[in-house]
Amino acid sequence: MEIERERLLNIASDDKDVRPKHTAQVLITRNVYTQDQYDATYADSNATKSTLMTCVKKKLKICSPNKICEIVLSYFPCVYFVRNYNIKKYIAWDLLSGITVSFMHLPMALGFGILATLRPVHGLYTTFFSVLVYMILGTSPHVSFGTNAVMALLTQTVVEREAGIFIDERSAANGTAPTEDEIMEVKTGAAMACCFIVGAILLTMGLLKLGFITTYLSTSFVGGFTTASAVHIATSQLPKVTGITLTNHAGAGKLIFTYIEIFSKIGDANVAAVIIGVICMAVLLFVKICINERFKSKMKMPVPIDLIVVVVVTIISHFAKFYDKFNVKVVGEIPSGFTVPDVPHFHNLDAFIMDAVVIAVMSFALSISMAKHCAVIHGIDIDDNQELVAYGASNLIGSFFHAFPAAAAPPRTMILSSLGAKTTLHAVPTVVFIVLVILVIGQLFVSLPMTVLGAMIIVSMKDLLLQYQNLPRIWRINKYDFAIWMTTNVVSVLADLKYGIIAGIGVSIFLVVVRDQCAKASIATVAENEDVLVNVKAFDGNAHVKVFRIPTNLYFATCERIKSELFKRVPSSIQKPRTIHADLHKAFNIDKNIEHNDTHKNGEISTAKPADNFENVVDEEHIVLVIDCLRVSYIDMAGLGILVQIVKAYKGMGMDVYLTGLHQSVIETLTNGDFFKSFPRSDVYYDVFDVLEMLPKTSNM
């Protein structure tokens, strides 16, 4: 029979009460529920399990031609944008943002193509196909997919290694060194193959609806890695800015070896290249910080200083003959038009398959984090799975056109966000602009000094490098996040980026375990004057009712610690914790020896004392133990065994034991583990206060 429960939780206090005065009152009126009664009253009508054939038949019934067409069109969000495009509201914003970002795409494409140790035109190919495909398949109007500094740096690692292997093999075969064109062909083939694998991985993940994995990439991990990547990127541009020729270092500690070589050859620096680079960096920083950032609220569009610097310095370099007079390296001939599509070559696939997996993970992590960041700012929704499809298709299609792996670039994405792009159709003017560059305009940048591109890339890393300023704030907020950030960053900088990824993910997983191990259990009881559960150490409430709150999931890594916590804390009002702890362990040992002699009545655990050891354990005060499992969403076999032992031990001491707050998945595990054959289901309640309501008033009031 259900009992009506009506309690007035009077938070107001009188003048004699030392607690803070409040005027609010909480009135709760509901029935008292055991877990079975709650499940029967509020049963989920959709909880019935379906067989595989039932699910298949159900899907086939709804597969009408219209439904199939709807599913197909869902993979092309641009169709929705075109159908619902409001020209009056959207056209101005999309045109303005698209044209502005176009000016940023050009120098970045040229610079990141060189950063990847490929030709500048490969950066243009990567930009064109990435922007075009994402415009058709993407869901975020603010993501600028294309060349990315981190992707270029990771690609550089792969292609340089493959080129080194090719050079060694050629030298060993006939003793001659390959030509620059042959080396570049090997690099391009490796970049194309890597781009294909990255695209295939991301596209497969999208089609399999694996977008949920974004929840496992912590912000601290991404922050530490991107900051370390900025250090590597900036360092890789120092030879271009200084004009020093360096050895291509690879493996652990390559950044350290690079700086050692730079300082040892500092006397060989090209003074003209250094002066040009420093002036360009000063101009870029001045305009971006003192004008674009300071007056961004008053400007319709930021000053395209990157494009202005490229154009002005290219003109000066052409007429002043920087290459001939000062030996300043320039971009050189840029092929016009698109190359013939080619199938990526996979003859040495096993050598860089793991690199491709790492690049795919980072492309996804960087891109989706930017998409979600902008979605929060503008209050829009994005589809994680469709985003994966867009990222994968962009890389997969680009791999046939001599492109290297692409991702969203934070500077361009934030420009689109600040200018208020409305749909992915903002990419139309960008696509047109890049086509003109590839077909016609590219020839105008032959005299562009390499030091300018290096200076632009270093300056573009400013925001990422400034993330070091966030370390004190991260430390104050969460020490675990600080540890993940620092580990990822330090290992990535001092060793290499791929080792940083392994270290960051490893530390993240380790700290998840540590959090579980450090989660503190607590003992609560009911306050004397109101229905509030309070910590026993902080408030001298009713000692007869002990509520033990399990702080985390009950599984092999936590169950022994939780058992020890319970032994030490309950029942502290009867006997010293150490004695109780010892007696409970004796209970377990005796229980294991005489388990086959346990007597059960109506499926319940016998409350008879298993041995004379417990005659002195139970006092005249009657203790009620309530185990609150509200925070337990998972329990394994080890946890189930510990729970059985705990219940038997305390029942054997003459205590009443109740369980509350069981999740449905935990109930299923306990049922399948035959827990309820020895523990009555009637002692499982929906909430702690349901147990208190059913207890005799002398026990809980």
N, C-alpha and C positions, 0 to 999 in steps of 0.2 A: 504494500500500500504506500502510495506516495504521500509525502507530508508537505503541506504548504509552508514555505519559508518566507517570512517577512521580517527584515531587520532594518532598524534605523541606525545608520552609522553616523553618529552625532560627533562631528569634528569640532563643534563649538565647545569651549571649555569655560569653567567658572573662574572666579577671581582667585581661588585657592590653587588652581592648577598652574604649574610652572611652564607648561607647554605653550607655544604660540597660539593666540586666539584666532579662530577662523569662523566665518559665518556660514560657510557652505555646508550642506548636508547631502548625503547620498542615501537614497531609498532604493533598495533592491527587493523585488518580489518575484520569486520563482519557486518551482518545486525542487526538492532535494533529489538528486539523481545519482544512482550508481552508474557505472559506465555502460552496463547492459541496458538500463532504463533510458539513458540518454541516446544510445544508438537506436533503440526501438522507436523512440519518439521523433528523433531527427535523422532518420535513416536516409542515406543518399540514394535516390532512385536510380542514379546512373552508375552506382557502384558495382553492378553485376558484371562479372568478367565475361568477355566475349572470346570465342575461339577464333583461330586464324581464318577459318573458312567463313565464319559469320562476318568478320571485318571485310574480307574480300568481296563477299556478296553485297554488303552494304555499300562499298565503294562503287561496285559495278552498276548498282541501281541508279546512282546519281550521275553517272558518266554520260550525260546527254551531249549532243553536239555543241549546244550553247555553253555547257560547263567546260568542255574541252577547250573551246575557243577562249573562254575566260581564263583558264589556267595558262594557256600559251601566251596570251596578252599580258598576264601578270609578270612575265619575264622581260617585258619591254615597257618599263614605266614611262618612256618618252611618249608613247601613244596616249597615255592618260594626260600628260602635260600638254600635248598638242590639242587634244579634244577640249580641255578645260582652260585653255590659255586665254587670259584676259589681257588683251593688247593694251588697253588704256592704263591698267594697273602695273603690268609686268614689263612691257617692252623697254621703257626708259632705264629701269634698274638692271635688266639683263644685258642691254647693250653697253651701258656704262661699265658694269663690272667685267663683262667679257672683253672689252677693248683694253681696259686697264691691266687685266691679268695677262693679256697677249703680250704686252710690253715686258712683262716679267718672264714669260715663257722663253723668249728668244735668248737673252743672255744666260739664263739658267740651263737651257738645252745645250748651248754651245759649251758652257763651263763644265756641266756634269758629264757631257760626252767625253771631254778631255780628262775629267777626274776618273772616269772608268778606264782610262788609258786606251780609249778608242778614238775615232775621228769625230770632230764636232758634229758632222752630219748625222751620226748615229743618235745623238741626243735629239736632233730635230725629228728623226723617224720615230723615236720613242714617244716624244711629245705628241705628234700628230695622231698616231693610232690610239694612244691611250686616251687622249681627250675625246676623240671621235667615238670610240666604243663606249666609254663611260657615259657620254651624253645620251646614248641610246639605252643603256642597261642600268645606269646608276639611279639611286633614289634620293641622294642628298644634293640640294642645289648649291651647296657651298664647298663641296670637296673638289679640289683641283688635282686631278689624277694625272700623273706624267712623270717627268724626271724628278728624282729625289736624291739628295746628297748621300743619305745612308745607303740607298740601293746602289748608287754609283760606286761607293767605297767598297761595299761587299762584292760587287761585280768585279771591281779592280783586283781583289784578292784572288778570285777564280781565274780571270784571264791572264794575269801575270804569272800565276803558277803553271797554267797550261802552256804559255809561251816559253817559260823557262824549260819545261820538259821537252818541248819541241826543239829548242835550240840545242840542248844537250844531246838529244837523239841524232840530230843532223850532224853535229860535230863528231860524235862517236862513229857515225856511219861513213862519212867521207872526208872529215876534217875541215869542211868549209862552213862558214857561218851563213845562215839564211838571210835573205834580203828583208828590208823593212816591210815591203808589201806582203811577203810570205808570212812574216810574224803577225802582221795585222789581220791577215786572213784567218790564222789560227785563233787569234783573240776574238774576232767577230763570230766565228763558229762556236766558240765556247760560250760567248754571251748569248747567242741565239738559242743554244741548247738549254742553257740555264733559264732563260726567259720562258721557254716552252714548258719546262718542268714546273716552274713556279706557277704559270698559268693553269696547267693541268691540275696541280694540287688544289689551288684556290677554287677553281671551277667545280671540281669534284666535291669539295667541302660544301660549296653552296648548294649544289644539287642534292646532296645528302642532308641538307638542313642542319649543318653543324655550326651555325652562327652562335650558339649558346656558349661556345668555348671562350668567347670574349670575356666572360666573367672570371676566367682563371688568369688573366693577364693583369697583374696588379699595377696600379699607377706608379708606385715606387720603383718597380722593376723597369717599366718603360722610361720613366724619368732618368734613372741612373744610366740606362743603356744609351738613350739619345744624347745625353750630355757627353758621355764618353765617345760616342760617334762623332760629335762635334769637334772634340779634341783631335781625333784621328783625321777628320776631314781638313781642319785648319792646318794641321801639320803637313798633310800631303800636298798642300798648295804652296808651302814655303819654297820648294825648289823653283816653282814658276815665278814667284815674286822676287826671289834673289838671283835667279839665273844660274844656280848651282846644279850640277849634274850629280845625282846621288845613285847609290846602289839600291836596287829593289829588295828591301828586307822583308822577310816573311817569318811567320811563326811567333812563338812567345817572346815578348820583349822587343818586338820590332820597332815600337815607338821610341824606346830608349836608345836603340842602336841608330835610329834615324837622327835623333838630336845630337848624339855623339859625333856622327859624321858631318852634320851641318856645322857644328862649332869647329870641327877640325879643318873644314874647307871654307870657313867664312871669308878668308882672304881672296878666294876665287869668285866672290860674288860680283855680278854685273851691276855697277853703280847706277847706270841709267835705268835698268829694270827696277832696282830698289826704289829709286826716286819716283818713277812713274807709279809703282805700286803703292807707296806711302801716300802720295798725293791723292790717288783714287780712293784709298780707304778713308782718308780724312774728309774728302768731299762727300762720300757715301754716308759716313756716320753723321756728319753735320746735318745733311738734308733729312735723313731718316729720323734722327733724334730731335733736332731743334725745329724742324718744320713739319714733317709728316706726323710724328707722334704728338707733338705739342699742340698743333692746330688741326688735328684730325676731325674734331667736332665741327669745325667751321669750313672744312674743305669738302667739296663734292667728290673729289678723287685725289689720292695722294700724288705727289710729284713723281713721275716715272724716272727717277734719277738713275736707275740702272741702265735703262735704254739710252738716256741722254749721255751718260759717261761713255757707253760703248760707241755711240755715233761720233761724239766729239773726238775721243782719243783715236778712233780709227781714221778719221779725216786728218788729224795732226800727224799720225804715224805715216800715212800715205805720202803726204807732201814733205814731211821732214825726213823721210827715209830712215826710220828708226832701225830697220833690219840691216840695211847696208852700212850705215854710219856708226851705229852703236851696238850692233850685234844683238839686238833685242829680238827674241823669238816671237814670231807672229803665228796666227792661226793657219795661214796658207790657203791653198786652193780648196774650195768647198764644192763638191760635185753638185751639179744642177740636176733636178728631177729625182724621181723615185727609182730605186734599183729594182731589178727583176726579182720577184718573190722567189725564195729558196727554202728548201726543207732543212730544218736544223740537223746537224750531224751529231750522232751519239756514239761515236767510236770509242770515246774515253769517258763514258757516262759514269762509271763507278768511281772515278776520281773526284767528281764534284757533286754527286747526288746529295750528300749530306749538306753541302754548302747551299744547294738549291732549296732544300727543306728549310734551312735557317732563314734564307732570304724570303721564302714564302711566308713564314711565320712573322717576320718583321714587317713585311709589306702589309700584311693583314692587320697587325697590331697598330702600326703607325697610322694607317688609313682609317680604320674603324674608330680609333680613339679620337681623331680629328672630326670624323663625322658625328660621333656622339656628343662631342664638346659643342659643336655648332648647333646640333639639334636641341640641346638644353638651352642654349642662349636664345634661340628663336622659337622655342616651343613647338617644334615639329617632330614628326615620327619618321624613323628610317627603318628599313627592313634589313636586319643583319645578314640573313641568308641571301637576299638579292644583292646586297653589297658584295658578298663573296663571289657571286656569279659575275658581277661587273668587273671586279678586280681580276678574276681569273681569265675572263674572256679578253680583257684589254691586253694582258701579258701574252696570252696564247696566240691571238691574232698578230700582235706586234712581232712575235718571234719569227714569223715567216718573212718579215720585212726589215731584217737586220736591226732590230731594236734590242735593248737590254732591259732587265727587270725594272718595273715602275711602281710607284706608290704615291700617296697623297703628299704634297709638300706643305708643311705648316705655314710658311710665309704667304704663298698664293692663296691657300684656303682661308686664312684670316682676312686677307684683302677682300675676297668674295663675301665673307661674312659681314665685314664692316660696311661694304658698299650695298648690302641688301639684295643679293641675287635671289630671284624668286623661283626659278626652275633650272633644270640642267641644260635648257636651251640657251643659256648664256654662253655656252661653248661654241655656238655657231660662228660668231665673229673671230673667236680664237682659232678655229679650224681654218677659216678662210685666210687669216693672217699667216699661219704657219705654212699653208700651201704656197702662198706668194713668196715666203722666205725660201722655201725649198726649190721652187721653180725659177725665181728671178732674183730676189733681194739678197740671197746668200752670197752671191759673188761680190757684193759690196763690202763684205767683212773680211776680205783676204788679208788686209794689213792690220787687223786688230791684234795688239800685243797680248801675248799669253799672260803676262803679269797682271793685266787688267782683269781677266777672267779669274785668276787666282785671288786677287784682291776682293772681287765681288763675292766669291764663295766664302772667303774668310769672314767678311762682314755679315753675310747672310746667316752665319752661325752664331751671331751675337746673342739672340734670344735663348738659344739652347745653352750656350756657355754661361749665361746669367742665371741658369737654374741652380748653380752652386750657391747663390744667395738664399735659396729656399731651405738649405740644410738646417739652420737653427729652428725654423718653424716646423720642419718635419720632425726634428728631435722632440720639440715640445708636444706635438700632437700624438705621435706614436713611435715608441722606441723600436718596435719590430719593423716598421716601414723604413726607419732610418737605417737599420742594419741591412735590409734588402737593397736600399738605394746605394749605400756605400760599398757593399760587397760587389754588386753588379758593376758599379762605376770603376772602382779601383782595379778589379781584375781585368775589366775591358781595357783600361788605359795601360796598365803595366804589362799585361800579358797580350791578349788580343780580343777582338770583339766576340769571336765564337766561344772563347773560354769564358768571357763575361756572361754570355747567355746561359751557358751550362751552370756557372756558379750562381747566377741570379735565380734561376729556376730551382736549383738545388736548395739554396738557402730559403727560398719561399716555402717550399714543401717542408723543409726541416722546421721552420718556425710555426707552421700550421700545427705540427705535432707538439712543439713546445707550448703553444698556446693551450692545447688540450691538457697537457701535463701540468701546466701552471694554473689552470682554472680552479678557483677556490670554492670548495663546498661550504655551505653555511647551514647553521641550525637556527630555525625560527620557532617562535611560539606566539600565542595570542596575547595581545595586550589586555590589561585588566579592565579598562574602561570602554573599549570599543573593539570592533571587529577589524583589527589590523594585525598583520603578521610582522613581528619585529625580531631583530637579531637578538639572540639570547645574551650575547656579551654586552650589547649596547642597552638592553632594557630588561629589567627584572620582571618579566611577565610570568605567565602560568608555566611552572616547570613540569606539570604533569603531562602536557602534550608537547611532543617534540616533532617538529617538521624538518626533515632532512632534505635539502634541495640538491639534487644531483646537478652539477654545473655544466656537464657536457655529455656527449654521446657515450654510451656504455659499451665499450669494445675492448679488445685484448690489450690495447696500449694504456687504457685508463681504469679498467675495472679493479685491479688490485689496489691502486692508489685510492680510489673512491671507497673501497671496502675498509682500508686502514683509516681513512678520514672518519668514517662512520663509527668504527670501533672506539676511536679516541674521544668522540664527542657525545655518544649516547650509551647509557644514560648517565650523564655526569652528575646528576643530583643524588644518585644512589650510592655510588662508589667512585673512587678515584679512577680516572681514565686508564691508567696503566693496569690496574687490577681487572677492570672490565675488558680491556684489550686481551689480557692473558686468558681470562675465563672464556671469552668468545672463541679464541683460537682452540681452546680445549674442546669447546662445543663442536667445532668443525671436525676435530680429530675423532671424537667419540661418535659423531654423526656418521662419519664415513665407515666406521667399524660396525655400527649397529643399524645401518640404513635399511637392511633387509628385514629388521625386526620392528620398524616404525609402524605404528598403528594409525590407521586413518578412519575417520568417521565422516560419512557423507562426502567423501572426496576432499576433506580438509586435513590440514596438518594437525597432528596430535599436539596438544599443549602440555602433555606430561613431560616432566623434566627428564632428559636423557641420562642424567647421572646425578649423584649426590653433590657433584661439584657446585651446583647452582643453588644449593639451599641458602647460601649466604649472599647470593648475588641479588635476589629480589627483595626489596624492602617493603615495608607496609604501604608505601606510596605506590599507586598503580600508574605505570607509565604507558602512554599511548604513542606509538611511533608511526608517523605518516611520512612515507617516502614520496616526495614530489618529483615526478618524472617529466615535468612540462618542458624542460630543455633537452630531453632525450628524444631524438628523432630516429636514432639508429641503435640497434643492439645486436651483437653477434653471439656466437655460441659461448665464448668466454664470459661475456657479460651476463648471458642467461644463467650460466653456472654459478657465478658470483651472487646473482640476485636470489637464486634458490637457496644458497648457503646462508645468506643474510636473513632471509625470512625464517628458515628452520631454526637458526641460532636464537633469534629474538623470540620466536614463538616458544622455543624450549625454555626460555627464561621467564615464561608467564606473561609476556608483553603482548598487547594487541598491535598488530601490524596492518597498515592499510597502504594501498597504492593510489595515487591520483595523477591526473594530467597525462594519461597515456595516449600517445598518438596512434592512429589506426595501424600504421606500419609496425609499431612496437607490439600492439595487441596481436597482430597476425603472427609475428615472430614468437611471442610467448605461447600462443595457441599451438603453433606447429611444433614447438619444443616441449609440449606436454606440461608446461608450467602450471596450468590451471587444473591439472589432475591432483595436485598437491596443495594448491592455494585457491580458496573459494573465490569465484568471480564476484560474489556479493561483497567482498572486501575491496573491490576496485571501484573508486568513486570518480566522478567527473572533475571535482574540484576539492581543494583542501577544506573549504567551509562546508561542503556537503558532509564530510566526515565529522566535523565538529558539531554540526547540527544533530547528527544521529547519536552522538555520545551522551552518556548521562550527564546532567548539568553539573554534578559534583566533580566531573573530570575535566571539563573544559571551560568552566566559568569561574 
